């Protein structure tokens, strides 16, 4: 079972990843309601944004980040 605070963090990170333009104050309120303070919200944003940034760079230059990953474009 996933802890409610982990579920809230994952939902926030997914929304930030998929629809960053749709983020609202209500998203932060949900994190506060799940027990996150402002510093934890900031950390969550930084980690999710950095992860997305690095993965987009890797995708753009066709870097295989994991040794078990098939070559780019292979299925």
N, C-alpha and C positions, 0 to 999 in steps of 0.2 A: 504494500500500500504506500502511496506517495503522500508525504507530509503536506498539509495544506499550504504551508509557506513555500515549499518547493514547487508545488503546483502553481501558485501565484507567480513565482519568479519565472517559471517556464512559460506561462501564458504571456507574461509581459515581454520576455525575450523573443518569443515567437511573433508577437504583434510588431515589435520594434524591427524585427528582421523582414517580415513580409509586407507590412504597411506602415512604414515609419511616419508618413505624412498624417496618419490617422491617430497618432498618440495624443491623448488629452490629459488634463489634470485628474480626471476620474481614474485613469490607469494607475497613477501614483497613489491616489487615495486607496485603491484596492490593495496595493502593496503595504501601505501604512496599516490598513485593517488586518493584514496578514502578519504584522509584527515587524515590518521593515522600518527603520528610521531613515532620515534623509541621506546619511552617509552610506547606508546599505543600498539605497535606491541608486545613488551615484555610482557605486561600485558595480551594480548589476548593469547599468547602462554602459559603463566603460568596458566591461568584459564582453557583453553582447556585441557592442559596436566594433571592438577590436577583432573579435572572432570573425565577424562578417567581413571586415576590411581585409584581413589576411587571407581568408578563403577566396575573396574576389580577385585578389592579386594572383594567388596560386592558380585559379581557374583561367585568368587572362593569359598567363604565360605557360599554361599546360604543365604545371608542376604536379607530380604525384606525391602527395604528402605522406602517404602510408605505404610501407613496403608491400603490403598485400593487395594494394589497389591495382586494378587492371590499368593498362596504359590509357591515356586520354582518348576518348572516342570509342574505345572498345566496350562491348557489352557482354 
